[in-house]
Amino acid sequence: MLDSMTHITRSLADMDEPFVRYKTLLHLYGRAPDSREIRILRDEVRESTLARTLLAEQDASGRIPLPAFDRWRGTHWVLHMLADIGSAAGDKSLFALRDQAIDELFASDRTEPVCGAIEGNALYYLHFLALDQGQTDELAARLIESLPKKNGKSPAAFGQTLHALRGLALHAQLCDEQAAHETAAQLAEHLLSHRLYQKSDGQPLSADCAALHYPCYEHCDLLFALKVMHETGHLADERCRDGLDLLKAKQFDNGTFPAERKHYRVGRIGKGNDSLINWGGSDKRKTNLYVTCDALGVLRAAGERF
């Protein structure tokens, strides 16, 4: 397997797709996030067909003529995915989308509840894409206030917790905000106490939580949980071990990984869960590049030799 891991790592670094090279150099070769090489690659991601397709529904004003939280073509989810694939920071072409998202996040007639998938993801993309204009403190405070005193144990509750943790941890890191630090630590402990994706009897919360997806959007699975643990500095906790072992068990002999399930339908169907992009589909026998990049990054961070 070591030879396969070395081969796939080199193959990924040589691919034309900018997001693949970005994730490979950042997570597998350990390039610094603020290095010139990574900044150049993020600029390439911004100009890539993948990013342009995500933004294909922008109108002349720069906004997307759909409700911002429309799943998965609305502005909120487009910015979420641009951040996840590593698009460039401070992109002026995203300012109108930023404003659209902020307008709906703070709208008096907003129907979406305050939750991790909304406020948590907004915190993440506003910071990662360097689009914040001072709204993140209020978003973080609102999210912290909305969190239940006792965290739920359903798959949906775990998904909300993961997205809240991801956003609050990045906010705490960049803004050194004490309440965000403390809440992120509490959320991480709750997830770790359940070994990220398990019920009290050790069984997965659901079959879906134990399967591999890309993207997860507002949902959760073991790979996204491990990815968030890595981003938030908890991957070395021994309670991540079951998740890491299950992830490794899903790896093909050539070092790659499949997407076993998916949360989207390709096209403009108009019934929710629409995506303009085919993120590789779902097939337990077929390599998925998006899952592979994230999974290899997690394993590398956990100490796997490549």
SEZA-71101 format. One record per atom (N, C-alpha, C): x, y, z. Coordinates in pm, whole numbers, plus 50000, padded with zeros to 5 digits. Example, Ala and Ser with C-alpha at 12.3 -4.5 7.8 and 13.67 -1.06 7.14 Angstrom:
513194943150780;512304955050780;513204967050780;512854977550708;513674989450714;512905000350787;
This chain:
500834987950000;500005000050000;500865012650000;502045012150066;502895024050071;503285028549932;503655018949843;503995022549706;502805028849634;501595023449659;500395029049597;500145043149647;500355045449776;500135058749834;501115068749774;502355064649760;503355073449699;503005076649555;502555066349482;502195068249342;501005077549327;499945075249406;498745083549391;499025097949433;499865099949533;500215113549576;500925120949463;501875114449399;502585120649287;501645123149170;500755113649145;499805115249034;498875127049058;498405128649182;497525139849214;498245153249197;499495153749238;500265166149228;500505170249083;500425160648991;500665163548850;499385165948770;498235165148834;496975166448761;496725180848717;495925182348612;495605195748561;494625203148650;493725195848717;492675202248796;493275209948915;493095223348919;493745231249024;493375227449167;492085223949193;491725220849331;492445208249378;492725198749288;493435186549326;494875189949364;495535198049282;496915201949314;496975210349442;495985219049460;495925227249582;495835218349706;494885209149707;494715200649825;495905191249845;496485186749735;497625177649744;498855184749803;499175196349751;500355203449800;500145208449943;498925212749974;498645217850109;498645206650212;497915195950185;497695185750287;498655173850280;499145170650160;500025158850148;501495162650147;501825174150087;503205178550084;503505189250189;502485193450263;502705202150377;503105216450346;502695221550229;502995235450199;502225244650294;502805255850332;502165265350423;500965271950354;499845273750426;498665279950364;498915293750307;499875301050365;500155314650316;501365315250224;501825303550177;502975303250086;502575308349949;503565313449875;503305318549740;502715307549651;503205295449666;502755284249583;501265281549605;500845281649730;499445279049761;498565290749717;499045302949733;498255314449688;498035314149537;499075310149463;498945308949318;497915298149282;497975286949352;497025276149324;495595280249356;495405287949463;494055292649495;493535302249387;494435310149331;494045318649217;493625309949098;494345298849077;493985289948968;492645283148993;492375279549118;491065273849152;489965283849118;490185296449152;489185306949125;488855307648976;489865305648891;489665306648746;489295293448682;489165282948759;488945269548704;487515267848654;487325257848568;485995254348520;485085250748636;485615244048736;484835240148853;484245252448923;485075262348952;484585274449019;483645282248928;483965283048801;483105290548709;481725284048697;481685270748704;480405263848699;479585266448825;480225266548940;479525269949063;478875283849053;479545292848982;479095306748971;478285309548845;477905299048773;477295300748641;475955307948645;475285308048759;473965314348766;474005328648817;475195334448833;475275348548867;474645356948756;473865367148796;473275376048697;474155388448679;473655398248607;474465410148576;474865417948701;474095416648809;474425423448934;475455415849017;475795403748974;476735395449048;476085386349150;474755387149161;474015378749255;473445366549183;472975356949259;472315345149203;470825346549229;469995346549126;468575349249142;467785337449199;468215333149314;467555322549391;467645326449538;466785321049623;466985323349766;468385318849807;469035326549893;470435323749927;470635309749985;469625304450054;469775291450118;469195280050034;468835282849909;468325272649818;469345261349806;468915248949830;469815237449830;469915231549689;471105231049627;472425235449671;472965246149578;472065253249510;472465263049410;472425277349462;471875279449582;471795292849637;473155298249677;473225311349693;474485318249722;475225312549842;474495309749949;475135304450071;475915291750041;475285282649966;475945269849939;477025270949832;476855280349740;477915282749640;479175287849709;479035297449800;480195302549874;480805291549962;479955283450021;480425272150102;481315262950018;480865259649897;481645250549813;482895257149758;482845269949726;484055276949681;485135276649789;484725278349913;485695277450022;486235263250035;485375253350019;485815239650041;486785234949934;486655240049811;487605235949706;488845244749704;488875255349788;490095263349800;490185275349709;489055281349672;489105293149585;489805304749655;490235314549575;491105325249624;490425334149727;491235339549817;490755348949919;490645362949860;489645370649910;489515384649870;489105386849727;488395377349669;487985378149528;486855388449515;487115399549447;486135410249434;484875405749359;485015395749273;483855391149198;482835384149287;483215381249412;482305374749506;481625384749600;481965397449590;481425407249685;479905407949678;479345407449557;477895408049544;477235395749606;477865384249590;477335372049653;477445373049805;478565378249852;478715380449996;477585389150049;477325400149979;476265409250023;474895402450021;474665394249919;473395387049910;473235377450028;474305370150059;474255360850172;474015368250303;474725379350324;474585387050447;473165392650458;472615397650347;471255402950348;470275392450400;470415379950353;469465369650394;469795363950531;471075363750568;471435359250702;470805368150810;470725381150781;470225390750880;468835395950848;468155389650754;466815394150715;465825392150830;464935401950849;463955401050957;462915390150931;462695386650804;461715376450770;462365363150731;463595361050774;464305348550743;463535336550798;463415326150717;462705314050759;463635302950804;464885302850757;465835292650799;466225294850945;466215284351028;466605286151167;468095289151181;468455295951290;469865297651323;470425283951357;471495279751289;472015266251309;473435265251254;474065253851281;475435251751236;475585252151085;474625246151013;474735245450867;474615259150803;473975268650870;473845282150815;474905291250876;474785294451004;475765303551066;477175297551068;477285284651098;478615278451104;479315278750970;478595274850864;479195275150730;479475289350684;478585298850720;478815312750682;480085318050749;480275314950877;481515318950944;482725313550869;482615300850828;483755294550763;484065301350629;483075303150544;483405308650411;483725323450417;483095331050507;483435345350517;484895347150559;485355338750650;486755339650692;487705333750587;487395321650539;488315314950448;488485322650318;487405328450267;487455335950142;487765350650164;488045354350290;488385368250326;487325378050278;486065374950309;484935383250268;484275390450386;484775388150506;484135393950624;484275409150626;483155415750656;483165430250675;482675433950816;482965425250909;482605427951048;481365420851096;480765412251012;479545405451053;479795392451129;481035387351126;481255374051182;481125373751334;481445384751403;481265384851549;479805382651585;478905389351514;477485387751543;477005373751503;477495368651392;477115355151351;477555344851455;478785346451505;479295337151605;478475338051733;478185350351778;477415352151900;476015346151886;475405348251770;474075342851744;474105327651744;475115321751682;475225307151676;475435301351815;476325307351892;476585302452028;475315303152112;474575314052101;473345315752178;472285305452139;472305301352011;471255292351961;471515277651993;472745274352029;473085260352049;472325254652168;471805242452155;471055236552267;471965233852385;471385234552505;472155231852627;472645217452629;471865208552571;472235194452560;472245190752413;473415187252362;473535184152219;472785171452184;472105171752069;471365160152024;472275148851976;471665136951960;472455125251922;471975119151791;471135126251717;470695121451587;471735124951482;471715118251365;472635122151257;472515136851220;471285142151214;471105156351180;471745165251285;471585161751413;472175169851520;473695169451513;474265157751482;475715156851470;476205165251352;475455165351243;475835173651129;475855188251166;474815192951235;474775206951278;475945210151371;476275200751460;477385202951553;478705204051479;478915195551381;480165196051303;480325209251229;479265213751165;479355226251089;479515238251183;478845237751298;479035248451397;480475248551448;481015236851477;482395235851525;483375241351421;483195237651297;484125242051192;484165257251182;482995263451179;482935277951168;483435285151292;483015280551409;483415287151533;484915285651559;485475274051526;486905272051548;487745281351461;487355283151336;488105292251249;487915306651296;486715310051338;486465323551392;487315325951516;487365316251605;488165317651727;489645319151694;490115311451596;491525311951557;491895325651500;491055331051415;491385343551346;491075355951429;490075354951517;489645366651593;489985365751742;490535354251784;490905352151924;489745355852017;488595350251987;487375353352062;487125342352164;487095345752293;487085335852400;485845327052397;484665333052379;483445325152378;483455314952265;483995318852149;484085309552036;485055298252067;486195301552129;487145291252171;486475281052263;485795286052365;485185277252466;484085268652405;483245274752323;482145267152262;482675256752164;483685260252086;484265250651993;484845238752069;485485241152181;486045230352261;484935221152314;483825227052356;482695219052405;482075210752294;481925216552176;481355209152064;482275197652023;483575200252020;484525189651984;484465178252085;484365181452212;484305171052315;483035162652300;481925169152268;480685161652247;480845151552132;481425156052022;481625147051908;482605135951942;483685139452009;484695129352044;484145119252143;483265123652231;482695114352330;481845103652261;481415106352137;480685096552057;481565090951945;482855092751960;483825087751862;483465092151720;482885104151712;482595111851590;481325107751517;480995094951516;479865090751433;479105078851493;479315075951621;478775063751680;477705066351785;476805056651800;475865056251911;476575050452033;475875050352146;476495045652270;476905030952264;476255023252175;476605008952163;477735006552064;478315017252009;479435015851916;479035014551771;477735013451745;477255012551608;477165026551546;477275027751414;477155040951351;475795047251380;475765060451386;474495067551403;473505063651295;474005061351176;473205056651062;474165051150959;473635043650863;474485038650755;475065050250676;474295061050664;474755072650589;475945079250657;475945079750790;477065085950863;478355078150845;478245065250822;479445056850807;479895055750662;479155061750568;479495061350426;480275073950388;480955073450273;481735084750223;480935092550120;480955105950134;480245114950043;481155126550005;480815132949896;481325146449866;480385152849766;479885164849802;480055172249928;479095166950036;479365170750161;478435167450269;477345178150283;477615190350236;476685201450251;476325203150398;475055201150437;474645203050576;474675190050656;475105179350591;475065166150654;476415162950719;476545150550766;477805146250825;478115132050780;479385128850776;479835115050763;481185113950833;481735101950839;482965100050916;484125107950857;484205109250723;485305116650662;485195131550694;483995137150681;483855151350714;484165153650862;483745144450948;484055145851091;485565145751114;486265136551050;487725135951065;488395148351007;487865153350897;488395165550836;488255177450932;487105178650997;486905189451093;487795187451216;487965175151259;488875172651372;490295176951338;490715174551215;492035178951171;492125194151171;491135200751112;491145215351103;491145221851241;490505215251338;490355221251471;491365216051573;492315207751527;493405203451614;493105191851706;492125183451671;491735172351759;491995158651697;492635158051581;492755145251511;493625135251588;494535140151674;495405131151749;494695124451867;493495129051900;492735122952008;492445108351974;492675099452068;492525085152039;491085081352004;490135090052038;488735087152006;488435089051858;489405093951782;489275094551635;489705081451569;490285072451648;490895060551590;489895051751517;488705049651572;487715041151503;487385046951366;487205060051360;486905066451233;488035065051134;489265066851182;490425065351093;490545050951042;490305041251130;490395027251089;489325023950984;488095029051005;487035026550908;487345033350776;487895045350782;488275052250659;489325044150582;490345039450649;491395031650584;490835018750523;489815013050588;489225000650537;488495002850406;488135015150375;487415018350253;488355021950138;489655022350163;490625026350062;490885015149962;490915018749833;491245009149729;492725005749732;493084994749667;494494990349662;495395000749596;494825008849506;495655018949438;495795031849519;495245032049641;495405043549730;494255053449726;493285051649635;492195061149621;490975056749702;489925065049697;488705062349773;487475064849686;486365058249719;485115060749646;484225070849720;483235075949650;482085082349715;480995071849717;480595067649837;479665056449846;478205060949835;477945073449870;476595079049861;476725093749823;475595100149791;475635114349758;474375121349806;474485134749821;473385142849872;472875152649766;473135150249638;472765159849534;472245152649410;471545160449328;471145156049194;471665166349096;472225161748986;472815170848889;471725176948801;471725190248792;470785197148706;469965207548780;469095214248705;468195224348761;466785218448770;466615208748855;465355201548865;464315209848940;464785217749038;463895226849108;463165220849226;463585209049270;462935202649385;463865201349505;464935209249504;465905208649613;467005198649585;468165200749648;469335192049634;469905192149492;469625202949417;470155204049281;471605208849283;472405203749193;473795208149178;474105210049031;474785221048999;475245223148862;476445214348830;477035208548933;478265200748916;478005186248954;478515177248873;478565163148910;479865161048987;479735159349117;480915157849202;481465143549201;481315136949089;481875123449075;480885112349098;479645115949133;478635105749157;478935097149278;478235086049287;478465076549397;478555062549340;479645055949370;479885042349320;480955036249410;480605025849482;481535019849578;482745013449511;482705012049379;483815005449308;484655015249227;484325028249235;484965038049146;485645049049228;486845052949185;487575063749250;486835076949237;486745084249348;486215097849347;487335107249391;487725116549304;488865125249333;488625134349452;487395139049467;487095148249577;487225141149711;486665129349721;486795121449844;488255117449866;488925113449759;490325109149771;491215120149827;491065132349775;491895143449824;491685145849973;490425146050016;490145148550157;490595136850245;490345124650199;490695112950279;492215111750295;492955113550187;494415112950197;494955124050286;494355135850279;494775146750366;494585143350512;493465137150546;493205133050684;494205122350728;494425112350643;495365101650681;496775106850697;497175115950610;498505122050623;498635129550755;497605137250789;497635144750915;497645135451036;497085123451020;497045113751129;498345105851140;499305108451050;500605102051060;500885090850963;499985088650866;500235078250766;501445081850680;502245071950647;503415074250562;503015073150415;503445082750334;503145082850189;504445081350111;
